[in-house]
Amino acid sequence: MLEQIKLAIENLDNLSKTKPIKVISHNDTDGITSASIFSRALQRWNKRFSIEIVKNLEKDYIKELPEDCILIFLDLGSGSLPELAEKKTEVFILDHHELASREIPKNITMINPQLYGKENISGAGICYLFAKQLSSGNYDLATLATIGMVGDQMEKELTKTYQEILQDADVTIKKGLLLYPATRPIDKVLEYSSSLYIPGITGSFAGTIALLRDAGLQKTQHGYKSLAEFTEEEMSNLITAIMLRKIHKSPEDAEKMVGNLYLIKFFNKLEDAREISALINACSRMDSPEIALSFCLGNKESRKKAEKIYLNYKQNIAAALRYINEMEKIEGKNYTIINAQDKIKDTIIGTTASIMSHSPLYPEGTIIIAMAYNQDKIKVSARLVGKKGRNVREVLTKATVPLKGEVGGHPGAAGCLISKEHEQTFTQTLQSILEVDLVKI
Ligand SMILES: [Mn+2]
């Protein structure tokens, strides 16, 4: 892949002498960190460019893209090769998603780890390798690549490339409870965090203090320590105390609560990469990806704005969950359909569905389908509670075949967009599919 990167740099250098560059990136954390790494690298390379962050690459959008500039796609594009082949300009793709075909059209330079073996590297990781190849002065961008890695949940097994990236970024890795931010006092994180729901503890001051007492953790004169400051023994005592509460649905669930914490230096402060990733995602979902981008590039004003948006986002999620609690739902034996219409933003409906699927209210195997308006379309998110149950991607696919919706995702979490005029038909079809209890494992 390094050879392909070198070639891309050479080609881009030549082409950019006569044509401006237009960068298009995805709106999640990986896409936004990709865009910030790439734009910083271009700036240091003295290239002229513009940048745009998009939710997804729709066919009509590609058609309308200008042909008098070089088009560069980050963290997306691999699935749109036939449409991009039609463009009468040079296209570069730095992406890790599935390729629409193994044959790369002539006008496209493709950098995608899927072409080179098993190692998966996120968009930001690929952009960092590109930047590092371009100049050794770009080492500082490794921190952003670390945030992108965490954003795309690729931190579970560290491949060789990632070990190098983490080293370049001077990241501190610590094994511990996957509760973020690991940099804040543990009592506050346990009580207020939405990253790990612990019944009786999350949202309860008394429950939190009781748990910390069980774990033998004491307040210091500055208050409770943070996970980042814990000794190995303190960490293990806390994990044991939580495990004894038996909140996990399965041993795998319990295992998922423990892993590597990634502590990075950002704005000259020690930060939890997961927290920064969540903040970037929140800005994007609250329709401010440009603030997230400028925050990633180190702008102090944007940092303040981003923090405000993050707070507002968390309040939005809380309000969405409250709304769902009170609204009328379509409920069956193994499923719940929530049609929030315009009461919940389409950009947070997926997160809301995920939080619900982790809540103790729903037994394993329940399918949660949440819907919200997105202009003239409806965004649909489906989640399976636990591991055992029906393939929700298949369920959605079945329900959308006659409606020409595009389904994406996995067996446990999937989503699609359908046209608003099909709202009624879709919920009815969905209900009849869900009523037929096919699953017998
Ligand atoms: Mn990605």
Residues whose N, C-alpha, C, O or C-beta is under 5 A from the ligand:
A	BS01	MN	D30 D75 S122 G123 D152
